[in-house]
Amino acid sequence: MGLGVSIILIAVGAILTFAVNASDPAVNIDAVGWILMAAGAAGALLSLIFWSTWAGPGYWTSRRRTTTYVEEGPPPGH
């Protein structure tokens, strides 16, 4: 789960917990909101911890664009 998905989960969980006043006897909407916020926070924390292990965004794309040219001398015998 990336950082963007984590932020979305936190936002949806906060909306369910603090803004929705509906009550359903089968589903506790507040509990679902807290669970989504906890999952989002855990995902954001893990994303930030592992951010440096893969060198952040754009690392692989910039490595592919780097091209090294080696100029060789004339062919032997000239």
N, C-alpha and C positions, 0 to 999 in steps of 0.2 A: 504494500500500500504506500503510495507516495504522499508527499506533504499536502498536495492539493486535496486529495481524497480525505485525508485526516481533518483538514480544516472544514470540509463540507460535512463530515460526520459530526464534528463538534457543533457546527451551526445548527444542523437539523436536530441534534439532541437538545440543544439549548432552547430551540423553538418548542419542541415537544414538552420540555420540562417547565418552562417559565411562561409560555404564551398560550398554550392550549389548555382550556378549562373544561374540556369534555371529560365525562366519566363513563367508563365501560366496565361492567363487572367482570368480563372475561380477560381484559388486558389492562394492566396498570400503565397508563401512558407516561406517567412520571418516571417509573422504573425503566421503561424503554428509552426515554430521553437520557437518563443518567448512564445507562449502559452504552448508548451511542457516544456520549461525550467521553466516557472512559476509554472506549475503543479508539476514538479519534485521538485522544491525548497519548495513548500508548503508541499508536501508529506514528504520530508526529515525533515523539521522543525517539523511537527506533530509527525513523528516517534521518533525524539529526545526528544520531550516534553513528550510523553507517554512512553518512554523507562523505566523510573523508576517506573511507575505504575504497570507494570507486572514483574518487577524485572530483566529484561534483559534476554538474551538468556541462555538456559540451566537450568533455575530455576526449571521448573517442572520436567525435566528429572532427575536432581540430587536429587530432593525430592522423586521421586519414587524409586530410588536406595538405599535410606537410609533405613536400616532395623534395628529395635531394638529388641533384644532378651532379654527376661526376664526369668531368671533361677528361677524355683520354687523349693521348698524343696521337700522331699519325700512325698508321699501321706499320708493322715492321717491314723493312726493305725500302722505305722511301726516304 
